[in-house]
C-alpha cells in the first residue's frame, strides 16, 4: 500500500479509520497534562490555546505522547518543509 499512496493511487481516507467514529461513549480530549491523581481517578490539564485549566474524572485513561520535529538548528528547514 505504501507505493500506492506515494503514487497517489490510494487516498489515505480509504485505509484510515478515525478512532472517534469507532469509539462510542468515549470522550477524546487533546490537552497538556498538568497532574494525574490515580487514586482519586482525576486528571488536571490545560486545554485550548488559552490554556484553560480543566479537571476530569476518569474510569479508564489512555495517554498518547506528542512529538516535535528536531531540525538540528537548521532554521531554514522549519518553514519550508523541504
N, C-alpha and C positions, 0 to 999 in steps of 0.2 A: 504494500500500500504506500510505502514511502515514495517510491518512484512515481506513482500515480498522482500523489499530492504535489510533488515537486514539479511535475509537468503540467499541473493544473487540470488534470483529467478527473480528479476526485475532490469534491467540495468538503472541507473539514466538518461541516454540519451533518454530513451523511454518516460519519463514523463516531461522532462525539455525542454523548447523551448527557445533558446538563443534570447534575445531581438534584437541583431544586425541583425539577419536573418529576423525578422518580421518588423523592423522599417526601411523603405527605406527613403532615403533623410535625414537621421539623422546622425550627427557626434558625436561619442562617444569618450570622452577623459578622461583618468584616470590621474589625476594630483592633486597637492596640491594647493588649492586656496589661493592666496595672498590678493586679493581685488576684490570687486564687485561694479561697478558703475551702479546702477539700472536705473537711469535717462538717462544715455548715452547708456545703454544696452551693457556694455563691462565688461569682466571678465579678470583678470590678474592672471596667475598661474605658478607654477614651474612644468615642465614636464620632465619625464625621470630620469634616475639615476644620471645624471649630474646636474639636477635641472635647466635646461634652462628656462628662463623667456619667456613666450608666452602670447599673448593677443588675445582674441576672441571677436567678436561681436555676439550677440545672439538675436533671436526672442522669444524663449521660453527657460527657463533654469530649469533644474532638477538637484538638488544636492543630492547625496547619501552619507551618512556618513559612514566612515570606522570604524573599531574597532581593538583593540589589546587585546590579551588574558592576563588576570591578573593571574600570577602564585603564587601570595601572598608570594613573596620572597623564593619560593621553586625552586631554580635554577636547580635542578636536573630534574624537570619535563619539562622544556622548550625544551630540546634537545631530550628527549627520546619519547615523545608523549604518555606516559603512565600515 
